[in-house]
Amino acid sequence: MKYSELTSTETLGIQTLGELKKAGYESRSIKQELRDNLIEKIKNKTSVFPGIWGYEETVIPDVERAILSMHNINLLGLRGQAKTRIARMMVNLLDEYIPYVKDSELHDDPLAPLSRFAKDLIEEKGDNTPIAWLHRDERYTEKLATPDVSVADLIGDVDPIKAATLRLPYSDERVIHYGLIPRSHRGIFVINELPDLQARIQVALFNILQEGDIQIRGFKLRLPLDIQFVFTANPEDYTNRGSIVTPLKDRIESQIVTHYPKTLEVGKKITEQEAFVKKEQKEIVKVNELVKTLIEQIAFEARESEYVDSKSGVSARLTISAYESLLSAAERRALINGEESTYVRIADLYGVIPAICGKVELVYEGEVEGPVIVAQNLIGKAIRTQFLNYFPDPEKSKKSKINPFAKVIEWFGSGNEMEMIGDMTDREYNARLKTIDGLDDFVDMLSAYGDVNEKLFMMEFALHGMAEYSLIGKQSLDQGIKFQDLVSSMFSGPDDEDYDFDEDEDDKNPF
């Protein structure tokens, strides 16, 4: 009988080995337990990894096949691809409680004890051996591989204090202090960033993975540990910081490659789920789908950028942090202006630059300002890409008899300029946008907006998009952006924002 076939009342009432046997409990390995519970969830159409988006047809089926095969697993992928989260969620496939010999270090199975303590106790007390119950959350152990991890940490060592206290010779196995892996017996053990583990420490895992036993300081110790191993690794580590030794890779039965979201919609779903949005921010700041899409587009542009190290990857944490910063930028503006609520603006995207700078590794490490220039460029690329989903293609419009951008271009061509200060009030924001001849009609011509705030947002979006396509000029100011005639902007001096990294193929380093 499995635990799942026992009621909670029956489980809580079982306190001795004899009662456990009488209940008909049968032992099973953790891998069999994971397999059985996965089969049950699949049959019941229950999601095994809820909240993991974009892996429904790729990674999750691979993980499920590995569990059904009772394999140890290595999740291989770049940063921010939910590798650790998947490992942690495997706990949900464990029985809620399992019995163990009370006070045993290794949480020994009462029907198949491993440790000397458990064996001696059962031999002494028989069916009166006390039993305790271990919750599934206590059966998960996670260790980050760092250079200072030792064999003693993972496997164990002789404890001289224990030997002295118990007056035992060093030949007695009771003087052993078990490491993290033996203490994870009957549980899931995860090593994050496996390549960072020193090669000699990786060698110590060979026997555990293949034969299930451990070696400590020359003890002839046979411990058939029952552990589900899950490793995570970043491909970059194979060349930059370390590698997984070949014999260890050979012993890990399933290597599963993870990936970033393949569509903007999946990315938006992840960001909205993971971003920590405060209650008061939801009340103050109103957002639309386009600005959420632009946040995701920034990450997509970064993953394709020749200035961002593709080996390092661009974590999903970039969009999560950027979305949080976007809301905070709008919230701060409302607080400064004493406004009870505000609508997000394109200008707020430039408030997410600090969130981008810390999440991308550059191919060319230059000045401190380098990441800022790249971040500004990524925002511009995102606006440029999404612009075509809402407005006519500027390149095609130039060849058309009727250019929809003409009136706005003429207004700036007449010597007019417009400064869009980041922290200006909603009233001033409205007034400045409506001062630009043709902009209001241009946005109205393309689609109708029921909300005036959304229309203003699209008007600002149109300006930024036109600047990205060099229809008008754009210059960065300390407090915002100045839009002007394209020719005027050329004579106003170079600007970080005006770098077009795609134009000069001979100079690949903009810094």
N, C-alpha and C positions, 0 to 999 in steps of 0.2 A: 504493500500500500504506500502510495506517495503522500507527501505532506498535504498536497492540494486536495486529497480525498478525505482529510481529517477536518473536522469543524474547529472553529476557534476555541470553543469551550473544551473540546477534547484535547487540543494542543496545550492549552494552559494548564490542564489538569495532569498532564504527564510529567512526572518529576523524577522517575527512576528508570533504569534500564529495563527492569522487568515490565513496567507499565508500557514502555515503548514497544517491546516485543509483543506484548499482549494486544496492542492496537494494530499489529500487523504491518508496522512501518518497514519499508524496504529501502536500503541505501541505493543511491545512484550517483555517478560522477557528475561534476558540475557541467561538463560538456554535454552529457546526456540530458541533464536537467534543462540546459539552455535549448537544446534541440527539441525536447518534448514540449516545452512551453511555447517555443516559436511555432511549432506545428499547430498547436491549439489556437494561437493568435491568427495564423494564416487562415485556418479553417473558419474562424469566427469573423474574418474580414476586419480584424482589429489592427490599427496602425501600430507598428512596432517602434518607429522612430518619429513620433509626432513633432511637428515644428521644424523638421529638417527638410527644407525646400530645395527643389532642383535636382535631387538625387533619386527621385522616384523610379526612373528608368535606368539608372546607371549604378551608382554606388550602393544604394540600399539593397537591390537584388543581389549584388556581389557579396555583401555582408551576410545576408540571409543564407546564401548558398554555402558560405564558409561555416556558419553556425550549424547548418544541417550536416555538413561534412565533418563536424567536430574538429575544426582546424584552429590553430593559433593564427592570429591575424596581424598583419602589418599594414597600417593605413599610411599611404605615401602621398604627400601633396604639399603644396605651398602653404604659406601662413594664412590663417583665417579661413580655412575650408572645413570647419566643423569636425575635425578629426577627433579631438578630445571629447567633444559633446557626444559624438556617436558612441565612443567607448563608455562614457558614463551612463548613457541610456540603456546599455546592455544589461544594467542592473535590473531593469524592469522585466527581464526575462527570467529572473531567478524566483524561486519560491519565496513567499513572504517570510517564512521562518524555517530554519532547519535545526534539528537537535544536535547537541554536542556534549561531550563529557565536561561537566562543570569544572571551571578553573583550569582547564587544560590550555596551554599556550598556543597550541596549533588548532584549537577548536576541533578536536578529534571526533570523528564519526563514532558514536557509541558502538556501532556494529562492526567497525573496521578501524580500531585505534592504531595510531602511528607512534606517538611519543611514548617514552619510557614511563612518564607520569601516568598517562591514561591506561597503559597496559597494566601497570602495577595496581592502580586503583580498581580496575575491573576485576583483576585476579583476587584482590583482597575482599571486595564487597559484592562481587557478582551482580545479581539482579537488583541489588540495593544501591548500585552506583548512581550518584545524583546526576540528573540531566538538566541542562539549561537550553534555552532557545535563542538562536542567533538571527537577527533581522537582516533582510537582504541588503540594507544600506551599509551594514557593518562588514559586508563581504566584498567590498570594493576597496582596492589599494592603488594609489597612484604615486608614481615617483618621477620627478623631472631629472633626466640624465644630465649631470654636471660633471666637470672634470674631477671634482673632489670625492665623487662617490667611490666607495671601496667595496671589496668583496665582503668584508665584515658587515657593511651596511645591508647588502642585498642577501647574502647567504647566511652569515653568522660567524661566531668566533668563540674561543674558549674564554669564560668569564672567571678570572682568578678570585674575585670577591665571592662569587657563588661557591667556588671550590673551598675557600677558606671557611665560609659561613656554615656550609653543610659538612665540612670535614671530609671532603671526597678527593680521591686521587684524580689527577688529570686524565687518567685513562677511562674514567667513568663518564658516560655520555650526558649525565645529568649536569655537568659543569658547562655545557654548551649554552651560549646565548644565541638564540635563533634570530636571523635577520628578517628583513621585510618579506622576502619571498616565502620562506617556510611559514611565516605567520599569516600568509595569504592562502594557506591550504583551504580548499573547498570554496575559493572565491575567485574574483577577477583581479588580475594584477596588470597594471598598465605602466609602461615605461614611455614617457614622452621624450621626443627628440633623441631617439636611440643612437644615431651616429655620433652624438656628443659623448657617449659613454666610451671610456678608454678601451682599446682593443683587448687588453688583458682582462678587463672586467667582463667584456662580452664573451670571452672564452669560458668564463665561469658559468655561463648560462647553457653551455652545450648539453651537459648531462641532464639538466633539469628539463629541457625541451624534448630531448630524445628518449632518455631512459626514465625520467621522472625522479631521479635521485639527486642527492647533494653530497659534497665532500667538504668537510670542515677540519682543518688542521690535522690531517692524517687519520681521522676517525674512520673506521670501517662501518660507515653508517648507510643503511639502505632505507631511504624515506620515499616511497612512491607518492610524491605530492600530487594532489588533485587540483590543478590550477588552469584557468582559462587565461592565456597570455594575450594581451593586445599591445602592440607597439605603434608609435607614430613617428614619422620621419619626414624631413623636408628634403627634396631632391638636391637642393643647393648644398646641403651638408655633405653630400657624397664627394664634393670636390673642394669645398672651402674650409670646412672645419674638421671633418672626419669622415668615416665611412662605416658601413655595417660590414663586419668581416664575413667573407664568403661562406664559411661553414655555418655561421649563425643564420644567414639569409636562407641557406638550404634547409634549415630546420624549421623555419616559419612557413607553414604550409600554404597560406593564402596572402598574397600581397595585393592590396586593393588601392587603385589610384583615384584620388579625389580631384575635384575641379571647382572652378569658380562658377557662379550663376551664368547660364548661357543666354538668358534673356533679361531685358530690363524689368519685366514684370516680376520675375522670380526674385531679382535683386531688391525690388521695392518691397516685396512681401517679407523678405528677411530683415531689411532695415526697419520697417515699421514694427516688426515683432520684437526686435532686439533693442531699439533705441529707447533710452530712458527719458520719457517726456513727462515733465512735472504737471500736476493737475492745473496749477495756475497758468502755465504756459498754454495749455489747451484752451483755457478760457480767454487768454489775451490775444494769442496769435492765430490767425486764420491762414490756412495753406491751401494750395490747389494741387492737382495731379501733375501739372507740368513741372512745378518746382521739385517735386519728388523724383520725377523722371530725370531732371537735370542733375540732381545729386548722384543718381545711379550712372548717368552718362559720363560723369567725371571719372568714375572708377573704370568704366569700359575704355575711355580714352587713355587713362594711365596705363592700363594693361597692354595697350597697343603702341604707346609712345616709345620712340627710339631713345628718349632721354631717361626713361625709367628702367631700372634693371629687371628684366623679365625673369631672371633666375630667382630673384628675391620674391617676386610676386607683389600683388596689391591686395591686401587683406580686405575682407568684408567689413572689418572694423573701420576702414576709411569712411565708407558711406554712413555707418552708424554714428561715428563721431561728427561727421560733417552735418548730418541732419540735426543732431542735437545742437551744434554750433549755430546752424541756420536759425533755429527757433530762438536761441538765446540772443542772437543779433537783433532779431525783430522785437523781442521782448525788451531788450535794453533800450531800443529806440523809443518804444512806447513809454517806458518808465521816465526817460529823459524829458519827453515832451508832455508828460502828465496825461497821456491818453489811456483810456480804459481798455481799448482793444486796437489792433492794427492788422493789416493784411501784409503778408510776406511780399518782399520786393526782389527784383533781380540783384539789386545792390547788396542785398543780404548774403548773396553767394560769396561775395568777396570777404565776408566775415568768417568763412569756413576755411580760409587759407591756412591758419595754424593747424587745423585738424588734418589737412592734406599733407603739409610739410613733414609731419612726423610719421607718416604712413607709407612714404615712397622712398626707395633707395635709388639714387641717381647713378647713371652710368659714368657721368663725369662729375667728380666731386670738386667743386670750385669754391667760390666765395660763399659766405653765409647767406647772401641774398639769392644764391642759385636755386634752392628749393622754392623760394617765393616766386621767382620768375616762372619756374616750371608749373607751379600751382596756378598762377594767373593764366598761363597758356592753356592748361587743361580745362579751366573754366570756360575760356573762350572757345576751345574746340567743342566742348559740350553744347554750348549755345549755338554754335555754327551747325552742328549735326542736327539738333532738334528744330532749328529754325525752318528747315525745309519741310517739316511735318505740319507746319501751321501757315507758312507764307510761301509765295511763289519763289521759284529758283531765281536769284538775282542775276546769274549768268545768262539764263534764257531771257529774262526780262529786258536785259540790255539790248537784245536783238529784236525785241518785239516793238511793233508800231506804237503800242500804248504801254508805257512803262508805269506800273502801279506805284513805284517808289519815287517817281519823278518829282511830285510836289514837295515831298519832305526833303529830297536832295536839293531842290531849288531854294528852299527856305534857308538851309545852311549855306548854300552857295552865295546867298545875298549878303553874307557877312555875319549872320546870326550865330550865336553860340548858346549852349545850354549846359549849365552846371547842375548835376544831380548829386546833391550833398547827401551822404549816407544817412544822417540823423535828422533830416528835415521832417517837419510835421506832415501828417496826412494831407492837410489842407494845402500846404505849399507844394507837396508832391503832385497833387491833382492839378494845381494851377500851372506849374511849370510844364507838365506834359501837354496840357491843352493849349499852351502858348505856341507850340510848334505847328505851323500850318500844314494841313494835310494828314497829320498823324492820326487824329481822331477818325477822320473819314476812311483812311486806309485800313484801320483795324475793323471798323464797322462793315466795310465792303466785303471782307473775307468771312466774317461770321458774326452772329448776334450773341451778345453776352447779357444775361439777365442780371448779373451782379456788376455794379459799377466798379468795385474793387478789382474784380477779375479783368475787366476791360483795361483799367489803368495798368495792371500788371503786364498785359499783352502789349500795351503801347510801349512800356519800358523795354520789354523783351524785343520788340521790333527794332528799337533804336540800337540795342546791343548787337542784334543779329546783322543789321545793316552795316555796323562798324566792322564786324568780323568779316563781312564780304567786301569791305573797302568801298562801300557806297558813300559813307560819311567817315569823318575822322573821329578818333577817340583818344583822349589823353587822361592818364591817371593823375589825380590830385591827392593831397594828403587826406582830404576829408571826403573824397568821392570821385566822380568821373565827369569830365567835360567833353561834350559832343560838339563838333564843329565841322566846317567844310574840310574835305579830305586834303586839299592843297594846303590849307592853313595849318593843319596838323603836321604836315611834312616839314614846315618851316619853324614849328614851335620847339624843335629839338627832339632827340631820341627819348624814348620812354620805355620802361620795362614792358608795359602792356603792348607796345607796338612791335615787339620782336615777332617775326614770323619764322619759326624754326624750319619751315619746309622750303623756304625760298633759296637759301644758300646751301647747296649740297656739299660745297667744298669745305665749309667750316662747320663741323659737327658739334662744336662746343660753344654754346652761346654765352658762356661765362668768362 
